[in-house]
């Protein structure tokens, strides 16, 4: 790849003073004489005008954007491990458009070649008959899935998506180090990197004429629609994720939102009469195209029982029958095995009549006697790998191989030569990275992305670059290394930005409801709503208790403190022994125990654990929440932590709970003001209303049922925790009366914090859920909601208060017990009807009349 002739390149900006490229490697930014390479000239000029101080300020803002967006790789991958944030370097990888055109042509050729290889090996297998490839590399390869033989994808397209891991040789040429044909990841991270960088350096971005990425994603949308073969006017495309616990879940949810597809997991899919169906609130909805992220062997537990159950049982039969198209088809990971690198040059000549336009890293298969002899003679100069790829484990296996002694390695190869390959050691290029306001050299890895189209393949004008100071770490995966970089393909002229938005003159069907909500997502959203209310109620209770333990307020130190401690113990926030006379003295003082318990993540019912659950549930429904809502969730996660770990006291509890109450109010406000009143909103609000009613019930039970004396301070605490104190004072001034308190927090339908208000809202929300409008009468969930509202409307709080003062506490207790029984009945009725589907149903998504 020769650089174009250009005017003398300027020296690197003073910011690069002291930067020294790595020896023996091609440097992406500058030549050996210390001047900028031609494709860096415009960037260096613009960088000089911005200046280091302004650049650092913008970079600080960009880092906050990454943090606020929650961009992370290992989010929710391990419950015991904190999410690892996605690290972006502010200095992009710059590649000239003419050089990238040469790279693109080579990748387009390689994609066509690998598509032909897959089509033949899963079809007539003429490659094996002609001896172009040893049969044991296919028939003995665990990635060759025999049930997939004979599969005929739409237009014989085995590679809808393809990615190549590239490195630059010391002479400046590019090598292919690995082919990714199973379910290539990283395109979503490349897009997020681009969004951050284009906002950070907009003027410089335009000056360099950077080619946009949106055209690639438009091609993705077009290709997936083509795979549907016009089965419907508006095909249903599903992005099948490996689940919210998988490290790639952020990218999956990000792409699903960006492309406008339904994000699904294995539990969302099922087969009926050979058709893949999506389980939604409205029943089972046919799926036309699946954008697959799990490995082929994990996508169909019926045909591949040894794999993880991350797809749908019988998915392969649906593919063979043509009722659904899968991108990439099951079995396409076969040619990811390193052993094929040794045979691709010959296959390219035989199948395409061309030489490979871009060489792969030199590879020797040890099953060939001549190659094996060469490998054994040069063990110290080569990298030994397993011949067949094992996604997720190959890195550790290959590292173990290359840590063996030469003698042990030689014995291993001679014992099973067909299982190993050797590859040339790659000296990756170096590139400047920004670290602590200084520039240092790092090694570079680049993943390029390819998508099929009607004429062949289209290459993303950019990619995902990763950098590391260690060569070895970059061999792990696309997300290995220390930092990522945006990749700028510099066009040299302003480019009209493509867009994913439809044209203004394009006809579109007007709707008042969105796509069907998967039942799993509805369940997660419902519980997200419940945990939001649980966090808010717990924070208010803990705040009120902390104030009364150590405060000097006039409202502190009365009979309410033992009651609040009893409520905390009943909810699992503190040890029950704190409210038992025989055990209290043996425990540490409550003012010392309470702060630690609030932030104790090992305690399932602690407030910190509730916040963790909010973050987990919000992450699992990420594609259904607005970006601002997600930012609030991330803010809550970051802020609700002890400011002084190991030195906690009641002031930490007060400060943290104050912040949490405000943040939960912000999240609830964002939901109420921004979410369309569709299925996702209804289930979130259902969860909130159910939990708020439960929290009110529990507060009244533990505070007002049982004590012989109900004084003003206790009633005031109940009003404070239920966020109704100001309303009460506006009505009754300082005269606090049990009947008035019960009316405000139980039966007042105008008070958003009352139980009655929640039941009115629940009845309305349940009525708006999808149902079969042809079925007469009310459903079980409607009856349960109406029963709750009827129960609370029939309450005579004045009579209950009079009887309560006379010592007859059972009337209030029976009411609370009745509500305690009815709320789970409503939850169960909703779950049975909407959250579990075993057969097709005929619910209408139209709003009720």
Residue pairs with C-beta under 8 A, 6 or more apart in sequence:
1 99
1 102
1 103
1 172
1 173
1 174
2 172
3 37
3 38
3 39
3 96
3 99
3 172
4 38
4 96
4 98
6 38
6 41
8 35
9 31
9 35
9 36
9 37
9 38
9 40
9 41
10 35
10 36
10 41
10 44
10 45
11 34
11 35
11 36
12 19
12 29
12 30
12 34
12 35
12 36
12 44
13 44
13 47
13 48
15 47
15 52
15 55
15 439
16 29
16 30
16 432
16 439
18 438
18 439
19 29
19 30
19 432
19 439
19 440
19 441
20 441
21 27
21 29
21 30
21 32
21 430
21 441
22 430
22 441
22 443
24 170
24 427
25 170
25 427
25 428
25 429
25 430
25 443
26 168
26 169
26 170
26 171
26 172
26 429
26 430
27 429
27 430
27 431
27 441
28 37
28 93
28 94
28 168
28 429
28 430
28 431
28 432
28 444
29 36
29 37
29 40
29 94
29 431
29 432
30 36
30 37
30 40
31 37
36 44
38 96
39 94
39 95
39 96
39 99
39 490
40 94
42 207
42 208
42 490
43 92
43 94
43 204
43 208
43 488
45 207
46 201
46 203
46 204
46 207
46 208
47 55
47 204
50 58
50 201
50 204
52 437
55 90
56 437
58 90
58 200
58 201
59 90
59 200
59 434
61 200
62 88
62 90
62 196
62 197
62 199
62 200
63 88
65 196
65 199
66 85
66 86
66 88
66 196
67 85
67 634
67 638
68 631
68 634
68 635
69 192
69 627
69 630
69 631
69 634
70 250
70 619
70 630
70 631
70 633
70 634
71 85
71 86
71 189
71 192
71 250
72 83
72 84
72 85
72 86
72 250
73 83
73 84
73 86
73 247
73 248
73 250
73 479
74 81
74 83
74 84
74 247
75 83
75 84
75 247
75 249
75 250
75 619
76 83
76 244
76 245
76 249
76 616
76 619
76 620
77 83
77 245
77 246
77 247
86 189
86 192
86 250
86 484
87 482
87 483
87 484
88 193
88 196
88 197
88 483
88 484
88 485
88 486
89 433
89 434
89 467
89 483
89 484
89 485
90 197
90 200
90 434
91 431
91 432
91 433
91 434
91 439
91 485
92 197
92 485
92 486
92 487
92 488
93 431
93 444
93 446
93 465
93 485
93 486
93 487
93 488
94 208
94 488
94 490
95 103
95 487
95 488
95 489
95 490
96 489
96 490
97 209
97 211
97 489
97 490
97 491
97 492
100 461
100 489
102 357
103 166
103 174
103 358
103 448
103 459
104 459
105 357
106 174
106 356
106 357
106 358
107 162
107 164
107 358
107 448
107 450
107 457
107 459
108 450
108 456
108 457
108 459
109 348
109 352
109 354
109 356
109 357
109 358
110 162
110 164
110 176
110 179
110 344
110 356
110 357
110 358
111 159
111 162
111 450
111 452
111 456
111 457
112 352
112 456
112 457
113 344
113 347
113 348
113 351
113 352
114 158
114 159
114 162
114 179
114 181
114 335
115 156
115 157
115 158
115 159
116 351
116 352
117 127
117 335
117 340
117 347
117 351
118 158
118 159
118 181
118 331
118 332
118 334
118 335
119 156
119 158
120 126
120 127
120 351
121 127
121 128
121 138
121 144
121 334
122 148
122 149
122 150
122 151
122 158
122 331
122 334
123 149
123 150
123 152
125 138
127 133
127 347
128 135
128 138
130 350
132 343
132 346
132 347
132 350
133 340
133 343
133 347
134 365
134 367
134 368
136 367
136 418
137 337
137 339
137 340
137 343
137 365
137 367
137 387
137 418
138 144
138 334
140 418
141 334
141 337
141 339
141 388
142 388
142 390
143 296
143 297
143 331
143 333
143 334
143 336
143 337
143 388
143 389
144 331
144 334
145 296
145 297
145 304
145 330
145 331
145 334
147 303
147 304
147 316
148 296
148 316
148 329
148 330
148 331
150 320
151 316
151 319
151 320
151 329
151 330
151 331
153 319
153 325
153 326
153 329
154 226
154 227
154 229
154 325
155 226
157 227
157 329
157 452
158 181
158 328
158 329
158 332
159 181
159 328
159 332
159 450
159 452
159 457
160 223
160 224
160 227
160 327
160 328
160 451
160 452
161 183
161 184
161 220
161 327
161 328
161 449
161 450
161 451
161 452
162 179
162 180
162 181
162 184
162 449
162 450
162 451
162 457
163 179
163 180
163 184
163 186
163 187
163 447
163 448
163 449
163 450
163 478
164 176
164 178
164 179
164 180
164 447
164 448
164 450
165 176
165 177
165 178
165 179
165 180
165 445
165 446
165 447
165 478
166 174
166 175
166 176
166 177
166 445
166 446
166 447
166 448
167 174
167 175
167 177
167 361
167 426
167 428
167 429
167 444
167 445
167 446
168 174
168 175
168 428
168 429
168 444
169 175
169 427
170 427
170 429
173 359
174 358
175 358
175 359
175 360
175 361
175 426
176 341
176 358
176 359
176 360
176 361
177 360
177 361
177 426
178 336
178 338
179 335
179 336
179 340
179 341
180 336
180 447
181 328
181 332
181 333
181 334
181 335
181 336
182 295
182 296
182 328
182 332
182 333
182 336
182 391
183 292
183 293
183 294
183 295
183 328
183 333
184 447
184 449
185 248
185 251
185 293
185 478
185 479
186 251
186 447
186 449
186 463
186 464
186 478
186 479
187 216
187 217
187 251
187 255
187 449
187 460
187 464
188 250
188 251
188 252
188 254
188 255
188 258
189 251
189 464
189 478
189 479
189 484
190 213
190 447
190 449
190 460
190 462
190 463
190 464
190 486
190 487
191 213
191 217
191 254
191 255
191 258
192 254
193 464
193 484
193 485
193 486
194 213
194 462
194 486
196 486
197 205
197 486
198 205
198 210
205 488
206 494
208 488
208 490
209 490
209 491
209 492
209 493
209 494
209 495
210 488
210 489
210 490
210 491
210 495
211 461
211 462
211 489
211 490
211 491
211 495
212 461
212 495
212 497
212 498
213 460
213 461
213 462
214 497
214 498
214 499
214 500
215 458
215 461
215 498
216 449
216 451
216 458
216 459
216 460
216 461
217 258
217 259
217 500
218 498
218 500
219 451
219 453
219 458
220 259
220 451
221 259
221 260
221 500
222 453
223 327
223 451
223 452
223 453
224 235
224 237
224 289
224 291
224 327
225 235
225 237
225 289
226 454
227 289
227 325
227 327
228 235
228 237
228 288
228 289
228 325
229 325
231 288
232 288
235 288
235 289
236 262
236 278
236 285
236 286
236 287
236 288
236 289
237 259
237 261
237 262
237 287
237 288
237 289
237 290
237 291
238 261
238 262
238 263
238 264
238 268
238 269
238 278
238 287
238 289
238 290
238 291
239 252
239 255
239 256
239 259
239 261
239 262
239 263
239 264
239 290
239 291
239 293
240 264
240 265
240 266
240 269
240 290
240 291
240 292
240 293
240 294
240 299
240 310
240 311
241 248
241 249
241 252
241 253
241 256
241 263
241 264
241 265
241 293
242 248
242 249
242 252
242 265
242 293
242 294
242 298
242 310
243 249
243 265
243 266
243 310
244 265
244 616
244 619
244 620
246 252
247 479
248 293
249 619
249 622
250 622
252 263
252 293
253 263
253 622
253 623
254 622
254 623
255 261
256 262
256 263
256 623
257 263
257 622
257 623
258 500
259 500
261 291
262 278
262 515
262 516
262 518
263 521
263 623
264 278
264 518
265 310
265 520
266 294
266 309
266 310
266 311
266 312
267 279
267 520
268 278
268 279
268 518
268 519
268 520
268 521
269 276
269 277
269 278
269 279
269 287
269 311
269 312
269 315
270 276
270 277
270 279
270 284
270 312
270 313
271 277
271 312
271 313
271 314
271 315
271 317
271 318
272 284
272 839
272 840
274 314
274 317
274 318
274 321
274 323
275 286
275 287
275 318
275 323
275 324
276 286
276 287
276 290
276 312
276 315
276 318
276 323
276 324
277 284
277 285
277 286
277 287
277 840
278 284
278 285
278 286
278 287
278 516
278 518
279 518
279 519
279 520
279 837
280 516
280 517
280 518
280 519
280 837
281 516
281 517
281 519
281 522
281 679
281 769
281 770
281 834
281 843
282 516
282 770
282 841
282 843
282 844
282 845
283 837
283 840
283 841
283 842
283 843
284 837
284 839
284 840
284 841
285 516
287 324
288 324
288 325
289 324
289 325
289 326
289 327
290 315
290 324
290 325
290 326
290 327
291 327
292 299
292 311
292 326
292 327
292 328
292 330
294 308
294 310
294 311
295 307
295 310
295 333
295 391
296 304
296 330
296 331
296 332
296 333
297 304
297 306
297 307
298 304
298 307
298 308
298 309
298 310
298 311
299 307
299 310
299 311
299 312
299 315
299 326
299 330
300 307
300 311
300 312
300 313
300 314
300 315
300 316
300 330
301 307
301 309
301 311
301 313
302 313
302 314
302 315
302 316
302 317
303 314
303 315
303 316
303 317
312 318
315 324
315 326
315 330
316 330
318 324
319 325
319 326
319 329
319 330
333 389
333 391
336 389
336 391
337 387
337 388
337 389
338 363
338 385
338 386
338 387
338 389
338 421
338 423
339 363
339 365
339 387
339 388
339 421
341 360
341 361
341 363
341 421
341 423
342 363
342 364
342 365
342 371
342 421
343 365
344 356
344 360
345 355
345 356
345 359
345 360
348 354
348 355
348 356
349 355
361 423
361 424
361 426
362 423
362 424
363 421
363 422
363 423
363 424
364 371
364 372
364 374
364 375
364 382
364 421
364 422
364 423
365 371
365 387
365 418
365 421
366 372
366 375
366 387
366 413
366 417
366 418
366 419
366 420
366 421
366 422
367 387
367 417
367 418
371 422
372 413
372 417
375 382
375 384
375 413
375 422
376 410
376 413
376 414
378 422
379 406
379 409
379 410
379 422
380 406
381 425
382 422
382 423
382 424
382 425
383 398
383 402
383 422
383 423
383 424
383 425
384 398
384 401
384 402
384 409
384 413
384 420
384 421
384 422
385 394
385 398
385 401
385 420
385 421
385 422
385 423
386 394
386 397
386 398
386 401
386 419
386 420
386 421
387 418
387 419
387 420
387 421
388 419
390 397
395 475
395 476
395 477
398 475
399 472
401 409
401 412
401 420
402 409
404 412
412 420
413 420
426 471
428 443
428 444
428 445
428 471
428 474
429 443
429 444
430 441
430 442
430 443
430 444
431 441
431 442
431 443
431 444
431 465
431 467
431 485
432 439
432 440
432 441
432 442
433 439
433 440
433 441
433 442
433 467
433 483
433 485
440 469
442 467
442 468
442 469
442 482
442 483
443 467
443 468
443 469
443 470
443 471
443 474
444 465
444 466
444 467
444 485
445 465
445 466
445 467
445 468
445 474
445 480
445 481
446 463
446 464
446 465
446 466
446 487
447 463
447 464
447 465
447 466
447 478
448 459
448 460
448 463
449 459
449 460
449 463
449 464
450 457
450 458
450 459
450 460
451 457
451 458
451 460
452 458
461 489
462 486
462 487
462 488
462 489
463 487
464 478
464 484
464 487
465 484
465 485
465 486
465 487
466 474
466 478
466 479
466 480
466 481
466 483
466 484
466 485
467 481
467 482
467 483
467 484
467 485
468 474
468 480
468 481
468 482
468 483
469 482
473 480
473 481
473 482
474 480
474 481
502 508
512 847
513 678
513 679
513 845
513 846
513 847
514 676
514 678
514 679
514 680
516 679
516 845
517 624
517 678
517 679
517 680
517 683
519 834
519 835
519 836
519 837
520 835
521 620
521 621
521 624
521 680
522 679
522 680
522 683
522 834
522 835
523 683
523 831
523 835
524 617
524 620
524 621
525 617
525 621
525 624
525 680
525 683
525 684
525 687
526 683
526 684
526 686
526 687
526 830
526 835
527 613
527 617
527 687
528 614
528 617
528 618
528 621
528 684
528 687
529 683
529 684
529 685
529 686
529 687
529 688
529 689
529 690
529 691
530 687
530 688
530 690
530 691
531 610
531 613
531 614
531 617
531 687
531 691
532 614
532 664
532 667
532 668
532 687
532 688
532 691
533 687
533 688
533 691
533 692
533 695
534 610
534 691
534 695
535 607
535 610
535 611
535 614
535 660
535 664
536 660
536 661
536 664
536 665
536 668
537 691
537 692
537 695
537 699
537 721
538 571
538 573
538 607
538 610
539 607
539 657
539 660
539 661
539 664
540 657
540 661
540 720
540 721
540 722
540 723
541 564
541 567
541 568
541 571
541 573
541 699
541 721
542 568
542 573
542 594
542 598
542 607
542 653
542 657
543 653
543 654
543 657
543 658
543 661
544 564
544 717
544 720
544 721
545 561
545 564
545 565
545 568
545 594
546 594
546 650
546 653
546 654
546 657
547 553
547 556
547 654
548 555
548 556
548 557
548 558
548 560
548 561
548 564
548 717
549 561
549 590
549 591
549 594
549 650
550 591
550 650
551 557
555 713
555 716
555 717
558 711
558 713
558 714
559 707
559 709
559 711
559 713
559 714
560 703
560 711
560 713
560 714
560 716
560 717
562 579
563 702
563 703
563 707
563 714
563 717
564 703
564 717
565 574
565 578
565 579
565 590
566 579
566 702
567 698
567 699
567 702
567 703
568 574
568 578
568 594
569 575
569 576
569 578
569 579
570 698
570 702
571 605
571 698
572 603
572 604
572 605
572 606
573 597
573 598
573 605
573 606
573 607
574 590
574 593
574 594
574 597
575 587
575 593
576 583
577 583
577 584
577 586
577 587
578 584
578 587
578 590
578 593
587 593
591 649
591 650
592 649
594 650
594 653
595 642
595 648
595 649
595 650
595 652
595 653
596 648
597 603
597 606
598 606
598 607
598 608
598 653
598 656
598 657
599 606
599 607
599 608
599 641
599 642
599 648
599 656
600 606
600 608
600 609
601 608
601 609
601 612
603 609
607 640
607 657
607 660
608 640
608 641
611 636
611 637
611 640
611 660
612 637
614 633
614 636
614 637
615 633
615 634
615 636
615 637
618 625
618 629
618 630
618 633
621 680
622 630
624 680
625 633
626 670
626 674
626 675
628 670
628 674
629 667
629 670
629 671
629 674
632 663
632 666
632 667
632 670
633 667
635 663
636 660
636 663
636 664
636 667
639 656
639 659
639 660
639 663
640 656
640 659
640 660
640 663
641 656
642 648
642 652
642 656
643 652
643 655
643 656
644 652
668 688
671 681
671 684
671 685
675 681
675 684
677 768
679 769
679 770
682 765
682 768
682 769
685 761
685 765
686 762
686 765
686 766
686 830
689 758
689 759
689 761
689 762
689 765
690 758
690 762
690 823
690 826
690 827
692 753
692 758
693 755
693 758
693 759
693 762
693 788
693 819
693 823
694 820
694 823
696 722
696 745
696 746
696 753
696 754
696 755
696 758
697 755
697 816
697 819
697 820
697 823
699 718
699 721
699 722
699 745
700 718
700 742
700 745
700 746
700 812
700 816
701 813
701 816
703 714
703 717
703 718
704 710
704 714
704 718
704 738
704 742
704 804
704 812
705 809
705 812
705 813
705 816
706 809
707 714
708 807
710 738
710 804
710 805
712 736
715 736
715 737
715 738
715 741
716 725
716 736
718 741
718 745
719 725
719 728
719 736
719 741
719 744
719 745
722 745
722 753
723 753
724 744
724 745
724 751
724 753
724 754
727 744
727 751
728 736
728 740
728 741
728 744
731 740
731 744
732 740
737 801
738 801
738 804
738 805
739 797
739 798
739 800
739 801
739 802
742 797
742 800
742 801
742 812
743 797
744 751
744 754
745 751
745 753
745 754
745 755
746 754
746 755
746 756
746 792
746 795
746 797
747 754
747 755
747 756
747 792
747 793
747 795
747 797
748 754
748 756
748 757
749 756
749 757
749 760
750 757
751 757
755 792
755 819
756 789
756 792
756 793
759 785
759 788
759 789
759 791
759 792
760 789
762 785
762 788
762 789
762 826
763 782
763 785
763 786
763 788
763 789
766 781
766 782
766 784
766 785
766 826
766 830
767 782
767 785
767 848
768 847
768 848
769 781
769 830
769 834
770 834
770 843
770 844
770 845
771 779
771 843
771 844
772 841
772 842
772 843
772 844
773 844
773 846
773 848
774 842
778 786
779 829
779 833
780 829
780 832
780 833
781 826
781 829
781 830
781 833
783 829
784 822
784 825
784 826
784 829
785 826
787 822
787 825
788 819
788 822
788 823
788 826
791 815
791 818
791 819
791 822
792 819
795 815
799 811
800 811
800 812
800 815
803 811
804 811
804 812
